[in-house]
């Protein structure tokens, strides 16, 4: 294993110096998004990777800025689907640098795409001994399909979240994202990441889920839900998958009320016919007078037919077939009538797609929040996607 330790040291040194590990990559040649990431004050909010009209590396920069500000003695915990490519190698270098200055760095990864330079460097630097302060755990519950491996469910660890015990002078920082750390996600994919600061109960809920992932506490009905108030007002609810019976999206949409002007916007990467009930509910709401606007990638036939049959629904396509890129975000936002409130603002987002795998089989996390500054950022991102889709 000595060569891996040497490799990890070389990777760290090269990234710190802004040198390239893969000559073909302009990102790494320039030092990468991590090397140039700013370190602004750590606050609750949302950022978006926007291939058209914005910054495609915004999420990478946000996460790396938080990693850079994590002090010695603090902890970083990450549950992720894929870390790969030059972007992943850049990120791995930042995590290794954090570990070398005394930060506890712990990762749980899906068992897919874990034989690449980024993960090799993390494995060499962090080790796999979970009795130590830093480590890498690769989920071992190989799916029947053979291409992914989960820690809790039966398909894959599709999570994309980051936990910082302390960073930038703030404590209990949770980042819930839709983005993998790959070259495509840093160039042509539309993604989002929400940072939530200072909510100890939320942080502890994510930490408990992380611990269960690392311990591989297998179940097809994990279904943990935590609702909590945010410091300064507003609320956030976290949903940890898999769910054997419930569908939190359908549960949420049951409270929508079109008697007052109401707009529902959906940005969704993948949507299959198993979740056609969401499309049917949106069609019902559109028929009742709600405005429904959707930016989507892959839709199965039944969902497409259901949405297309309702004239009150507007669709925009970002499926990677044009230079506008591919939507990889997974979110639903609502403003207007909801559960007795005529001026509600809600955001639901995370790693789950609107498909059976995300709901019933994957390890996933999603949040629901009524923080208005977060809602406003999502509304602006949606408008940017619509403009890009044409």
C-alpha positions as CSV (number, residue, x, y, z in Angstrom):
1,X,0.0,0.0,0.0
2,X,3.0,2.3,0.2
3,X,2.5,3.5,-3.4
4,X,-1.0,4.7,-2.5
5,X,0.4,6.8,0.3
6,X,3.0,8.3,-2.0
7,X,0.3,8.9,-4.6
8,X,-2.0,10.7,-2.1
9,X,0.9,12.9,-1.0
10,X,1.7,13.8,-4.6
11,X,-2.0,14.6,-5.4
12,X,-2.2,16.9,-2.4
13,X,1.0,18.7,-3.2
14,X,0.0,19.1,-6.9
15,X,-3.4,20.4,-6.1
16,X,-2.1,22.8,-3.4
17,X,0.4,24.1,-5.9
18,X,-2.2,24.5,-8.6
19,X,-0.5,21.9,-10.9
20,X,-2.2,19.4,-13.1
21,X,-2.5,15.7,-12.4
22,X,-4.3,15.1,-15.8
23,X,-2.8,17.4,-18.5
24,X,-6.0,17.2,-20.6
25,X,-8.0,19.0,-17.8
26,X,-8.1,22.8,-18.0
27,X,-9.8,22.9,-14.6
28,X,-6.9,21.1,-12.9
29,X,-4.3,23.1,-14.9
30,X,-5.8,26.3,-13.6
31,X,-5.8,25.0,-10.0
32,X,-9.4,23.8,-10.1
33,X,-12.5,25.2,-8.6
34,X,-11.4,24.1,-5.1
35,X,-8.0,25.8,-5.3
36,X,-9.7,29.1,-6.3
37,X,-12.8,28.8,-4.1
38,X,-13.5,31.9,-2.0
39,X,-14.2,31.7,1.7
40,X,-17.1,34.1,2.4
41,X,-19.1,34.2,5.6
42,X,-21.0,31.0,6.2
43,X,-24.7,31.7,6.0
44,X,-27.9,29.8,5.3
45,X,-28.8,30.0,1.6
46,X,-28.8,28.3,-1.8
47,X,-26.3,28.1,-4.7
48,X,-26.8,26.7,-8.2
49,X,-24.6,25.3,-10.8
50,X,-25.8,26.9,-14.0
51,X,-24.1,25.9,-17.3
52,X,-25.9,28.7,-19.1
53,X,-26.3,32.2,-17.6
54,X,-24.3,31.4,-14.4
55,X,-21.4,29.5,-12.9
56,X,-21.2,25.7,-13.6
57,X,-18.7,25.3,-10.7
58,X,-20.7,27.3,-8.1
59,X,-21.5,24.2,-6.0
60,X,-18.0,22.9,-6.0
61,X,-16.7,26.3,-5.0
62,X,-19.3,26.5,-2.2
63,X,-18.4,23.2,-0.7
64,X,-14.6,23.7,-1.0
65,X,-14.9,27.1,0.6
66,X,-16.6,25.4,3.6
67,X,-13.9,22.7,3.7
68,X,-11.2,25.3,3.7
69,X,-12.7,27.1,6.7
70,X,-13.1,23.9,8.8
71,X,-10.7,24.3,11.8
72,X,-8.5,21.7,13.3
73,X,-10.4,19.4,15.6
74,X,-13.7,19.8,13.7
75,X,-15.3,17.1,11.6
76,X,-16.5,16.9,8.0
77,X,-18.9,14.0,7.2
78,X,-19.9,13.4,3.6
79,X,-22.4,10.9,2.1
80,X,-22.0,10.7,-1.7
81,X,-22.9,8.8,-4.9
82,X,-19.9,9.6,-7.1
83,X,-16.7,11.5,-6.7
84,X,-14.6,11.2,-9.9
85,X,-12.8,12.9,-12.7
86,X,-10.6,16.0,-12.5
87,X,-13.3,17.7,-10.4
88,X,-13.3,14.9,-8.0
89,X,-9.6,14.8,-7.8
90,X,-9.5,18.5,-7.1
91,X,-12.1,18.0,-4.3
92,X,-10.2,15.0,-2.9
93,X,-7.1,17.2,-2.6
94,X,-9.0,19.7,-0.5
95,X,-10.3,17.0,1.8
96,X,-6.9,15.5,2.2
97,X,-5.5,19.0,3.0
98,X,-8.2,19.4,5.7
99,X,-7.3,16.0,7.2
100,X,-3.6,16.9,7.3
101,X,-4.4,20.1,9.3
102,X,-6.3,18.1,11.9
103,X,-9.9,18.0,10.6
104,X,-11.7,14.6,11.0
105,X,-12.8,13.7,7.5
106,X,-15.3,10.8,7.1
107,X,-16.9,9.7,3.9
108,X,-19.5,7.1,2.9
109,X,-19.6,6.4,-0.8
110,X,-21.8,4.2,-3.1
111,X,-20.0,1.1,-4.3
112,X,-20.0,2.3,-7.9
113,X,-17.1,4.1,-9.5
114,X,-14.9,3.8,-6.5
115,X,-11.8,2.6,-8.5
116,X,-10.7,6.0,-9.9
117,X,-7.8,8.4,-9.0
118,X,-10.0,10.6,-6.8
119,X,-11.3,7.8,-4.6
120,X,-7.9,6.1,-4.6
121,X,-6.3,9.2,-3.2
122,X,-9.0,9.5,-0.5
123,X,-8.6,5.8,0.4
124,X,-4.9,6.1,0.7
125,X,-5.0,9.3,2.8
126,X,-8.0,8.5,5.1
127,X,-7.8,4.8,5.3
128,X,-10.8,2.5,5.9
129,X,-10.4,1.9,9.6
130,X,-13.6,3.4,11.2
131,X,-12.1,3.3,14.7
132,X,-9.8,6.1,13.6
133,X,-10.8,9.8,13.3
134,X,-10.8,9.9,9.5
135,X,-11.9,7.1,7.2
136,X,-13.6,6.1,3.9
137,X,-16.5,3.7,3.9
138,X,-17.7,2.1,0.6
139,X,-21.2,0.7,0.8
140,X,-21.2,-3.1,0.3
141,X,-24.8,-4.0,-0.3
142,X,-24.5,-4.7,-4.0
143,X,-27.7,-4.2,-5.9
144,X,-29.2,-7.1,-7.9
145,X,-28.5,-5.1,-11.0
146,X,-24.8,-5.2,-10.0
147,X,-23.9,-1.6,-10.9
148,X,-24.4,0.1,-7.6
149,X,-24.1,-0.7,-3.9
150,X,-26.2,0.8,-1.0
151,X,-25.6,1.0,2.7
152,X,-29.2,0.8,3.9
153,X,-31.5,0.2,0.9
154,X,-31.4,-2.3,-2.0
155,X,-30.0,-0.2,-4.9
156,X,-27.5,2.6,-4.2
157,X,-26.2,5.3,-1.9
158,X,-27.5,8.2,-4.0
159,X,-26.9,10.8,-1.3
160,X,-25.1,14.1,-1.8
161,X,-24.9,15.8,1.6
162,X,-22.1,17.4,3.7
163,X,-21.9,17.9,7.4
164,X,-19.6,20.4,9.1
165,X,-19.4,20.5,12.9
166,X,-17.7,23.9,12.5
167,X,-16.7,26.0,9.6
168,X,-16.2,29.7,9.1
169,X,-16.9,30.3,12.8
170,X,-20.4,28.7,12.5
171,X,-21.5,25.4,14.0
172,X,-23.8,22.6,12.9
173,X,-23.7,23.3,9.1
174,X,-25.6,21.0,6.8
175,X,-25.4,21.2,3.0
176,X,-28.0,19.2,1.0
177,X,-27.2,19.0,-2.7
178,X,-28.4,17.4,-5.9
179,X,-24.9,17.3,-7.4
180,X,-22.3,14.6,-7.7
181,X,-18.7,15.7,-7.8
182,X,-17.8,14.8,-11.4
183,X,-16.7,16.7,-14.5
184,X,-20.1,16.6,-16.0
185,X,-21.7,18.0,-12.9
186,X,-19.1,20.8,-13.0
187,X,-19.6,21.7,-16.6
188,X,-23.0,20.9,-18.2
189,X,-25.4,19.8,-15.4
190,X,-27.9,22.1,-13.7
191,X,-27.8,21.5,-9.9
192,X,-28.5,23.1,-6.5
193,X,-27.2,23.0,-3.0
194,X,-28.8,24.4,0.2
195,X,-26.7,25.4,3.2
196,X,-28.4,25.4,6.6
197,X,-26.5,26.9,9.5
198,X,-26.8,26.6,13.2
199,X,-29.7,24.1,13.5
200,X,-28.4,21.6,16.0
201,X,-31.5,19.3,15.7
202,X,-31.2,19.1,11.9
203,X,-27.5,18.5,12.1
204,X,-27.9,15.7,14.6
205,X,-30.6,14.1,12.5
206,X,-28.2,14.0,9.5
207,X,-25.4,12.8,11.7
208,X,-27.6,9.9,12.9
209,X,-28.4,9.0,9.3
210,X,-24.8,9.2,8.4
211,X,-23.9,6.8,11.2
212,X,-26.6,4.4,10.1
213,X,-25.2,4.5,6.6
214,X,-21.7,3.8,7.8
215,X,-23.0,0.9,10.0
216,X,-25.0,-0.4,7.0
217,X,-28.2,-0.7,9.0
218,X,-30.2,-2.4,6.2
219,X,-33.9,-1.9,5.8
220,X,-36.4,-1.2,3.0
221,X,-38.3,1.2,5.2
222,X,-35.8,3.6,6.9
223,X,-38.4,6.5,6.6
224,X,-36.9,8.8,9.2
225,X,-38.4,12.3,9.2
226,X,-37.2,15.2,11.4
227,X,-39.0,18.6,11.5
228,X,-37.4,21.5,13.3
229,X,-37.4,25.3,13.5
230,X,-34.6,27.3,12.0
231,X,-32.8,29.9,14.1
232,X,-34.3,33.3,13.3
233,X,-37.6,31.8,12.0
234,X,-38.8,29.4,9.4
235,X,-38.7,25.6,9.4
236,X,-37.0,22.7,7.8
237,X,-38.0,19.1,7.6
238,X,-35.5,16.3,6.6
239,X,-36.6,13.1,4.9
240,X,-34.2,10.1,4.9
241,X,-34.9,7.3,2.5
242,X,-35.8,4.6,1.6
243,X,-39.6,4.7,2.2
244,X,-41.5,1.4,1.8
245,X,-44.9,2.9,1.6
246,X,-45.1,6.7,2.0
247,X,-44.4,9.3,-0.8
248,X,-43.5,12.6,0.8
249,X,-44.0,14.5,-2.4
250,X,-47.6,13.3,-2.7
251,X,-48.2,14.0,0.9
252,X,-46.9,17.6,0.4
253,X,-49.0,18.2,-2.7
254,X,-52.2,17.1,-0.9
255,X,-52.0,20.4,1.0
256,X,-51.9,22.6,-2.1
257,X,-54.9,24.9,-2.6
258,X,-55.7,26.6,-5.9
259,X,-58.5,28.8,-4.5
260,X,-55.9,31.5,-4.1
261,X,-53.3,32.3,-6.9
262,X,-50.8,29.5,-6.6
263,X,-47.8,28.5,-8.7
264,X,-46.0,25.2,-8.5
265,X,-42.6,24.8,-10.3
266,X,-40.8,21.5,-10.7
267,X,-37.2,21.0,-11.7
268,X,-36.6,17.3,-12.1
269,X,-33.9,15.2,-13.7
270,X,-35.7,11.8,-13.9
271,X,-39.4,10.9,-13.5
272,X,-40.8,7.4,-14.0
273,X,-44.3,6.0,-14.3
274,X,-44.1,4.5,-10.8
275,X,-44.4,8.1,-9.6
276,X,-47.1,9.0,-12.0
277,X,-49.3,9.9,-9.1
278,X,-47.3,13.1,-8.7
279,X,-48.0,14.0,-12.4
280,X,-51.7,13.2,-11.9
281,X,-51.9,15.4,-8.8
282,X,-50.2,18.3,-10.6
283,X,-52.7,17.8,-13.5
284,X,-55.6,18.0,-11.0
285,X,-54.1,21.2,-9.5
286,X,-53.7,22.8,-12.9
287,X,-57.3,21.9,-13.7
288,X,-58.3,23.7,-10.5
289,X,-56.5,26.9,-11.5
290,X,-53.0,26.5,-10.1
291,X,-50.1,27.4,-12.5
292,X,-47.8,24.5,-13.0
293,X,-44.5,24.9,-14.7
294,X,-41.9,22.1,-15.2
295,X,-38.3,21.9,-16.4
296,X,-37.4,18.3,-16.9
297,X,-35.0,15.7,-18.2
298,X,-36.0,12.1,-18.7
299,X,-39.8,11.4,-18.5
300,X,-41.3,8.0,-18.9
301,X,-44.2,7.7,-21.3
302,X,-47.1,7.7,-18.8
303,X,-45.8,10.8,-17.0
304,X,-45.2,12.6,-20.3
305,X,-48.7,11.8,-21.5
306,X,-50.3,12.9,-18.2
307,X,-48.5,16.2,-18.1
308,X,-49.0,16.9,-21.8
309,X,-52.7,16.3,-21.6
310,X,-53.3,19.1,-19.2
311,X,-53.3,22.5,-21.0
312,X,-52.6,24.3,-17.6
313,X,-49.1,22.7,-17.4
314,X,-46.1,24.2,-19.2
315,X,-43.1,22.0,-19.8
316,X,-39.5,22.9,-20.7
317,X,-36.8,20.3,-21.7
318,X,-33.2,20.2,-20.5
319,X,-32.2,16.7,-21.3
320,X,-28.6,17.1,-22.5
321,X,-29.6,17.0,-26.1
322,X,-28.6,20.7,-26.7
323,X,-25.8,23.1,-25.6
324,X,-28.2,24.2,-22.8
325,X,-27.1,21.1,-20.8
326,X,-29.0,18.7,-18.6
327,X,-31.0,19.3,-15.5
328,X,-29.7,17.2,-12.6
329,X,-31.6,19.1,-9.9
330,X,-34.5,17.5,-8.1
331,X,-36.8,20.1,-6.7
332,X,-40.4,21.3,-6.3
333,X,-41.3,24.8,-5.1
334,X,-44.7,26.3,-4.3
335,X,-46.0,29.8,-3.7
336,X,-49.5,30.7,-2.9
337,X,-52.2,28.6,-1.2
338,X,-51.0,25.8,1.0
339,X,-52.6,24.2,4.1
340,X,-54.6,27.2,5.1
341,X,-51.8,29.8,4.3
342,X,-52.6,32.0,1.3
343,X,-49.0,33.3,1.0
344,X,-46.9,30.2,1.5
345,X,-43.4,29.6,0.1
346,X,-42.1,26.1,0.1
347,X,-39.0,24.4,-1.3
348,X,-38.5,20.6,-1.5
349,X,-35.1,19.5,-2.7
350,X,-32.4,16.9,-2.3
351,X,-30.9,13.9,-4.0
352,X,-34.1,11.9,-4.9
353,X,-35.5,11.8,-8.4
354,X,-39.2,11.3,-9.0
355,X,-38.7,7.6,-9.5
356,X,-39.2,4.3,-7.7
357,X,-35.5,3.7,-7.1
358,X,-35.1,7.0,-5.3
359,X,-38.2,6.5,-3.2
360,X,-38.2,2.8,-2.4
361,X,-34.6,1.5,-2.8
362,X,-32.0,4.1,-2.6
363,X,-30.2,5.8,0.3
364,X,-31.3,9.4,-0.2
365,X,-32.0,12.6,1.7
366,X,-34.4,15.5,1.0
367,X,-35.4,18.7,2.8
368,X,-38.6,20.8,2.9
369,X,-38.2,24.4,4.0
370,X,-40.2,27.6,4.0
371,X,-37.2,30.0,4.3
372,X,-38.1,32.8,1.9
373,X,-34.6,33.8,0.9
374,X,-34.0,30.2,-0.1
375,X,-37.3,30.1,-2.0
376,X,-36.4,33.3,-3.9
377,X,-33.1,31.8,-5.0
378,X,-34.8,28.8,-6.4
379,X,-37.4,30.9,-8.2
380,X,-34.5,32.8,-9.9
381,X,-32.8,29.5,-10.8
382,X,-36.0,28.2,-12.3
383,X,-36.3,31.3,-14.5
384,X,-32.7,30.8,-15.7
385,X,-33.4,27.2,-16.6
386,X,-36.6,28.2,-18.5
387,X,-34.7,30.8,-20.5
388,X,-31.9,28.3,-21.3
389,X,-34.4,25.6,-22.4
390,X,-36.0,28.1,-24.8
